[in-house]
Amino acid sequence: MTIVTKMGKILKTSKHLSELETEMMSLMSKVFTESLAHCLERLDKELISDYRVQGWEIDRIESRQVTFLFGEVSFKRHRLRKEGEKSFLPLDKALGLEARQRFSPSFMEKVSLLATGMTFRQASASLELLTGRTMSHQTIHVITQRVAEAIGKSELPPSEELRKPKVLYIEGDGVWIGSQSKGKHHEFKRGFIHEGVNRTGKRGQLINPVYFGCFGTSRSLFQEIGDYLQTHYDLRETIIIANSDGGSGYEASKFEEILGRYGSFNYCLDSYHVMRYITGKLGFDKGLQKSIRQAVKDIISQN
């Protein structure tokens, strides 16, 4: 059955575009991995033929699996031996594959970049969501360590181990998202941290923002944020400013519990709920209400 025939079959049997896309990605991954495995084994045969002319003999056939961005490739190659010489694998040498290397350099790079903006657990969930491949947060941690070691060996200037900002902002809240099931909704818990705002004219840009999100409990969200803070920040001299709508699961205590040691802690409601609170409490005096709302807006714009 040709690739076109397989694609046509998937197109006919898929119930909706989501299923079609999933099946197509699975098919493409299988085609790429099987084709590359075939090419690698053919290259291996070409390489060993040259070495055998030089007196090398086949020691044994060994299997190997390497994960690329497009999938896991399993292939076999020959180990060669020669009297007075150390045995080796010509294919591994030609490809630059190190012993026990399970992931391609590009795959390791992308996973490491993914982990720099979120916790290892969140990176694991994101990887599965985007590629369909599962990887534990421990494995992602190991990969990022190896990439960091490789960067260190390349004699690039070492980065600071833990960030020590003067001020760190932490925000968290929930967003209700509709479900395909009638009458059902799911709450997406989201949060992010940043170190302030760089302003150019009227435009502002967050400094070192990191975003978090999950469909679990608010406790799970704060656990993710806490894990990230512990591995990336030293907050002993940092002013913490936490912000939320004050709803259940997002109280001041929930923020403070994840911090460990810190300089000082301040909690405030977001601007929307502050304005709503002012409107509710000063409904009897529209003039005073307007003045206070404007004063709050001025303070926000200055910060």
N, C-alpha and C positions, 0 to 999 in steps of 0.2 A: 504494500500500500504506500503510495507516494505521499509526500508532505502535503501537497495540494488536496489530495483525497481525504487525508486526515482532517485538514482544516475545514473542508466542506462538510464532513460528517459532524464535526463539533458545531458548525454554524447551524445545521439542520436540527440538531438535538437540544441545543441550549434553549432554556425557557426565557431567559432575559439577558441583557447585555453584561450584567455583572458576572453571570455564570460563563458566558462566552469569553470574557476577558480572562477569567481565572483559568479556564481550560486551555486557552491559547498560550498563556504564559507558561503553564505546565508543559505544554507540548514543545514550545520553543526552547525551554530549559533542557528538556530531554534530548532534543535534536542537537543543541550546542554541546552538551556534555558528552554524548555518545560519539559525536563527530570528532571532538577534540581528543577523546580517549583513543580513537582509531588512528588519528594523525600522530599522536605521541608514540604509540606502539610501533607505527611504521618508521618514524624517525629513529627510534631506538634501534631497530634492525639495521638501518643504514649506518648508524654510528658504530655499532659493534663490528660491522664487517670491516671497517677501516682498521680498528684496533686488532682484529684477529690476524690481519696481515702482518702486524708488528709483533706477533707472538703471544698475544693475550688469549686466554681461554675463558669459556663461559663457566662461571662458578655455580650460579643458581638464578632462578627467576623470582623476583620479588614484586609484591603488589603495593600500590600506594594510592592514597586518596587526597586530593587537594580541593579546597573550596574556593571557587571564583565568584565574582559578582553574579554570574548567570547560573550558578549551580555547582554541585559537587561532581568532580571528575574522578572516576576510578580507572586505573590503568596498570599494566604490568610492564616491567622492564628488566633487563639483564644486568647482573653483577659480574664483572670480569675479574680474573686473577692472573698473576704472572709471577713466576719464581723470583724472589728477591724484591718484589714490589707489593705495595699495599693495594688490596682489592678496592674497586670503586664501581660506581654506576655511571656510565657515560651520559645517559640521558639527564640525570640529576645535575651532573657537572655542566652540561651544555645549557640547561635552563637556569642554572644558578640556584637550585633548590637546596636548602640546608637540611641537615638530618632532622627528622621529626617535624619538619615544617608542614603544617596542615592547611594554611591559608595563603592565598596569593598576596603579594605586597599591596596591590590595589584594594583588595578586600579589607585588609588590616587597616589601611589608611582611612577608608570610608567609615569603618566601624569606630575607629578612634575619634574621627571628627564628629561622629554622631554622639559619642559619649562626652565630648567636651561641653555640650550645651544642655546636658540632662544627667540624671543619675544613671548608674549602670543598669538598674532594673528597668527604667524607662527606655533606655537604649535597646534593651533586649526586646521589650514589647514593640517598639517602633520597627525594629528590624524584621520581626515576624509579620507585622502588619504590612510592610512595604514589599517584602520579598517572599514571604511564606516559609522562610527558614527559621527554625527555632535555635536559640543560642542562650545559654544561661548567663546571668549577669556576672557570675564568677569568671566565665570564659572571656567575656568582653573586658573585664578588668585585667586579665592576663594579657590580652592583645594590646590594650593601651599601654601597659607597662613595657611590653617588648618594643612597641613603636617609640616610646619615650627613651628607652635605652639606646635604640638605634640612632635617634636624633642626638643623644648625648655623645655617642661615639663619633658622630660626624663633626664634632668640635664646634657646634653652634652654641651661642651664648645660652647658658642655663636659665630657665624661667624660675621665678620665685615659687617656692614650694606651696606656700599658703598666702592667699591675698589678705591684706590688712587695711581695708578701707576705713576712712574716718566715719562714714555713714553708710549703712546698708538698709535698703527698703525691701520689705517683704509684703506681698499682697496676695490675698486669696479670696475666692468666692465660688459660687456654683451657677451653672447655666443649664436651664431645662431645654432638652432637645426632643423634638417629636419623634415618635416611633411609627413604623409602618402598621403596627397593631393598633386598632382603633381604641382611642381613649387612654393610651399608655404613653408615658414620657420617661425619659432617662435624664438624670442629673449628671452633667459632666463637671467634675471638680477641677478647677484650674487655679494655678498660682504662678507667681514669678517673682524673681528677685532682681535688683539692680542697685547700682552704686550712685545714683543721682542722674541728673540730666545736663547734657551739654546743649546750650542754646546758641543758635545763630539767627539773630533777628527774632522773629516770632516763631521760628521752627525749633523744635527740641528733639534731641536724640538721647535715648537711654544709654547709660554707661554700663557695659558688661552685663546685658540682660540675659537671664536664663529662665526658660519657661518649663512648667510642669503641668501634667494633666492626667486624669484617670476617671474611670466610671465606677470606681470603688467607693469607699467611704472617705469622709474628710480626714479621718485618721490616717488612711493610706496616703493621701496627698501630702499631709504634713510629715509623714515618715520619709517620703521621697525627698522633700525639701530638706529635712534634717540630715539625711544621709549625705546629700550633696554638700551642705554647709560644713559638715565635719571633715570631708575630704578635700575641700577647696579653700576654706577660710579659717583664719585665726581672728576671732571676734572679741578677744579680751579687752581691747581698747576701742571697740567700735560702738557707735551710737546706732541702735536698732530702732527703726520706725516701721511699725506694722500697721497694715490697713485692711479693712474688710467692711462688709455691711452689718457686722455685728450679729448675724444670724446664727442659728444653732449649728455648732461644729466649727464656727469661725470666730469664737470669742478670743479675747486677748490672751487668756491662759494657754490656748492651743498653740499660739505663736511662740510664747515664751518657753514652753516645755521643750521645744526642739533646739534651743540655742546653746545649751551648755553654758560656758563662761562668756560674759559679754560686758562691755563698758556700761551702757545704760539702755533702758528699754522704754519706748513710748508707743502707745496704741491710739489710733484714731479711726473714726468712721470715714468712709469714702465721701466725696463731695456731694453725690446725689442724695445720700441719706442724711447728711448734715442739713442740706437745703430742705428736705422733706420735714425734718424735725423742727426747723425754724418756722416753716409754714404752718405746721400743726400747732405749735405752741403760741405763735403770735398772730393767729388768725383774727383776733379781736382788734388789731391795730395794723392796718395795711401799710401805713407810712413807715412805722418802725420796722415792720417785717421787710419792706423793700430796702431800707437803709442797711440792716444787718446782712441781708443777702448780698448786697453789693460789697460790703466790707469783707465778707468771706471770699467773694470772687477776686477782690483785689489782692488778698493775702495769697490765694492759690496762684494767681498769675505771676506774683513776685517770686514764687518758689518753684 
